[in-house]
Amino acid sequence: MCFYTQQNASIKEVTKRFKATIDDPDSFLVSEMINGFTHLKTPIILDETPEVISTNFSWGLIPSWAKDKDFRKNTLNARIETVDEKPAFKNITNNRCLIIATAYYEWHWNDAKGKEKVKYQINSQEDEIFTFAGLHSSWKDIQTGELLNTYTMLTTEANETMKFVHNIKQRMPVMLKKTDEKAWLDHSNLIKDFAYPYQANLIALPTI
């Protein structure tokens, strides 16, 4: 699974890369390490507005029917192979988005219980700024009226590189090729077309 990412590109770099504008520059997140469990708002691009980089969506999807926002701690990721079967995701498979990143992190376990781990940083071999395939939703707290926009990151079976790095779960996020970003946002394309063996070229290096 993937719970930690990096987005250290500047507004100038991101707007140039995606030929898009930022909806709220003051809310644009730049961070060397984004912990999914803190549910930060990170830049994404919605299918309905590909010309805009949105900054008001937080990581950890809350389906519209959820009772409370604690639900999102379990929906940072969604398995692409079964996403159209799970209650939290099956009704929003056409709510697609691009999750902007410059890297993500995963840990290799040196022992069966994970007492000794090696942290790896994973980057694209082709693009300094890349995207993950995601799904988005909106949720309203019936008690307070608070409206939260959220998203989840899709994962797939690990390739050979990530089977070594993520040697316990053997999963990896769906890291899109630049040439397929528009295709992901196009609802006429099947979600499972982006499952393994679909993958971008990546490089994984241990961090110090």
C-alpha positions as CSV (number, residue, x, y, z in Angstrom):
1,M,0.0,0.0,0.0
2,C,1.1,3.6,-0.2
3,F,0.7,6.0,2.8
4,Y,3.6,8.4,2.4
5,T,4.3,10.7,-0.6
6,Q,6.4,13.7,-1.5
7,Q,5.3,16.8,-3.4
8,N,8.2,19.3,-3.4
9,A,7.5,20.9,-6.8
10,S,6.8,24.6,-6.8
11,I,3.6,26.3,-8.1
12,K,5.5,27.4,-11.2
13,E,6.8,23.9,-11.9
14,V,3.4,22.3,-11.4
15,T,1.4,24.8,-13.5
16,K,3.9,24.5,-16.3
17,R,3.9,20.7,-16.2
18,F,0.1,20.4,-16.3
19,K,-0.7,23.6,-18.3
20,A,-3.2,24.4,-15.6
21,T,-4.0,27.1,-13.0
22,I,-4.1,26.7,-9.2
23,D,-7.5,27.4,-7.6
24,D,-5.9,28.7,-4.3
25,P,-2.1,29.4,-4.4
26,D,-2.1,30.1,-0.7
27,S,-3.2,26.5,0.0
28,F,-0.8,24.8,-2.4
29,L,1.1,22.1,-0.4
30,V,4.8,21.6,-0.8
31,S,6.3,18.9,1.5
32,E,9.2,16.4,1.5
33,M,7.1,13.9,3.4
34,I,3.3,13.7,3.3
35,N,1.8,11.3,5.9
36,G,-1.5,10.1,4.6
37,F,-2.8,9.5,8.1
38,T,-2.7,13.3,8.8
39,H,-5.2,13.7,5.9
40,L,-3.6,16.8,4.5
41,K,-5.0,18.6,1.5
42,T,-2.6,17.9,-1.5
43,P,-2.8,19.2,-5.1
44,I,-4.9,17.1,-7.4
45,I,-6.6,17.4,-10.8
46,L,-10.2,16.5,-11.2
47,D,-11.7,14.8,-14.3
48,E,-14.4,17.6,-14.5
49,T,-11.9,20.5,-14.4
50,P,-8.6,19.3,-16.0
51,E,-7.5,22.9,-16.5
52,V,-7.5,23.5,-12.7
53,I,-5.2,22.2,-10.0
54,S,-7.4,21.8,-6.9
55,T,-6.1,22.4,-3.4
56,N,-9.2,21.6,-1.3
57,F,-9.2,17.8,-1.4
58,S,-7.7,15.8,1.5
59,W,-6.2,12.3,1.3
60,G,-8.5,9.6,2.7
61,L,-11.8,9.1,1.0
62,I,-15.1,9.6,2.9
63,P,-18.0,8.2,1.0
64,S,-21.2,10.3,1.1
65,W,-23.0,7.8,3.3
66,A,-20.3,7.5,6.0
67,K,-21.4,8.4,9.5
68,D,-18.2,10.2,10.5
69,K,-14.9,11.3,9.0
70,D,-12.9,8.6,11.0
71,F,-13.9,6.4,8.0
72,R,-11.1,7.9,6.0
73,K,-8.3,6.3,7.9
74,N,-9.2,3.0,6.1
75,T,-9.5,4.5,2.6
76,L,-6.2,6.1,1.9
77,N,-5.8,3.4,-0.8
78,A,-8.2,1.3,-2.9
79,R,-7.3,-1.9,-4.7
80,I,-7.8,-1.3,-8.4
81,E,-8.7,-5.0,-9.0
82,T,-11.8,-4.8,-6.7
83,V,-12.6,-1.1,-6.5
84,D,-15.9,-1.5,-8.4
85,E,-17.0,-4.1,-5.8
86,K,-16.3,-2.2,-2.5
87,P,-19.1,-0.2,-1.0
88,A,-16.9,2.8,-0.4
89,F,-15.8,3.1,-4.0
90,K,-18.2,1.3,-6.4
91,N,-20.5,4.3,-6.9
92,I,-17.7,6.8,-7.6
93,T,-15.5,4.9,-10.1
94,N,-16.2,7.7,-12.6
95,N,-15.0,10.4,-10.1
96,R,-11.4,10.2,-11.3
97,C,-8.5,12.4,-10.4
98,L,-4.7,12.8,-10.8
99,I,-2.8,13.0,-7.5
100,I,0.3,15.1,-8.1
101,A,3.6,14.0,-6.6
102,T,7.4,14.0,-7.0
103,A,8.0,10.7,-5.1
104,Y,6.6,8.2,-2.6
105,Y,8.0,6.1,0.2
106,E,7.9,2.5,1.1
107,W,9.7,0.3,3.6
108,H,11.5,-3.0,2.9
109,W,11.3,-5.4,5.9
110,N,14.5,-7.1,6.8
111,D,12.7,-9.5,9.1
112,A,9.3,-11.1,9.2
113,K,7.9,-8.8,12.0
114,G,9.3,-5.6,10.5
115,K,11.6,-4.8,13.5
116,E,14.3,-3.8,11.0
117,K,13.2,-1.8,8.0
118,V,14.9,0.1,5.2
119,K,13.1,3.2,3.8
120,Y,13.0,3.6,0.0
121,Q,12.2,6.6,-2.0
122,I,10.5,5.8,-5.3
123,N,10.6,8.2,-8.3
124,S,9.6,8.2,-11.9
125,Q,12.5,7.6,-14.3
126,E,10.8,9.8,-16.9
127,D,9.2,12.8,-15.1
128,E,10.2,14.8,-12.0
129,I,6.6,15.5,-11.4
130,F,4.2,12.6,-12.0
131,T,0.7,11.5,-10.9
132,F,-1.1,8.6,-9.2
133,A,-4.5,7.4,-10.3
134,G,-7.2,8.4,-7.8
135,L,-10.9,8.7,-7.1
136,H,-12.6,11.6,-5.4
137,S,-15.8,12.2,-3.4
138,S,-17.5,14.8,-1.2
139,W,-19.0,14.2,2.3
140,K,-21.1,16.4,4.5
141,D,-21.2,16.1,8.3
142,I,-24.9,16.1,9.2
143,Q,-24.1,17.3,12.7
144,T,-22.0,20.4,11.9
145,G,-22.7,20.9,8.2
146,E,-19.0,20.7,7.4
147,L,-18.2,19.7,3.8
148,L,-15.1,17.7,3.1
149,N,-13.7,16.9,-0.3
150,T,-11.6,13.8,-0.2
151,Y,-9.7,11.3,-2.4
152,T,-8.2,7.8,-2.4
153,M,-5.2,6.5,-4.3
154,L,-5.5,3.3,-6.3
155,T,-3.0,0.5,-5.9
156,T,-2.2,-2.6,-8.0
157,E,0.0,-5.7,-7.8
158,A,3.7,-4.8,-7.4
159,N,6.1,-5.0,-10.2
160,E,9.5,-6.7,-9.8
161,T,11.1,-3.6,-8.3
162,M,8.3,-3.1,-5.7
163,K,8.1,-6.8,-4.9
164,F,11.5,-6.4,-3.5
165,V,10.9,-3.0,-1.8
166,H,7.4,-3.7,-0.4
167,N,8.2,-7.3,0.3
168,I,5.4,-8.0,2.8
169,K,2.3,-6.6,1.1
170,Q,3.7,-6.6,-2.5
171,R,1.5,-3.7,-3.7
172,M,2.2,-0.4,-5.4
173,P,0.2,2.7,-6.3
174,V,-1.0,3.1,-9.9
175,M,1.7,5.5,-11.0
176,L,0.5,6.9,-14.3
177,K,2.6,7.5,-17.4
178,K,2.4,11.1,-18.5
179,T,0.9,10.0,-21.8
180,D,-1.9,8.2,-20.0
181,E,-3.0,10.9,-17.7
182,K,-5.8,12.1,-20.0
183,A,-6.9,8.6,-20.6
184,W,-7.3,8.0,-16.9
185,L,-9.6,11.0,-16.6
186,D,-11.7,9.8,-19.5
187,H,-14.6,7.7,-18.2
188,S,-14.8,5.7,-21.4
189,N,-11.6,3.9,-20.4
190,L,-12.0,0.9,-18.1
191,I,-10.4,1.2,-14.7
192,K,-9.0,-2.3,-14.9
193,D,-7.0,-1.3,-18.0
194,F,-4.7,0.5,-15.6
195,A,-4.1,-2.5,-13.3
196,Y,-1.0,-4.6,-13.4
197,P,0.9,-5.1,-15.7
198,Y,0.2,-1.4,-16.4
199,Q,2.9,0.7,-14.7
200,A,5.2,3.7,-15.3
201,N,9.0,3.3,-15.2
202,L,10.3,3.9,-11.7
203,I,13.4,3.9,-9.7
204,A,13.7,2.9,-6.0
205,L,16.6,4.0,-3.8
206,P,17.2,3.4,-0.1
207,T,17.3,6.7,1.9
208,I,19.9,7.5,4.5
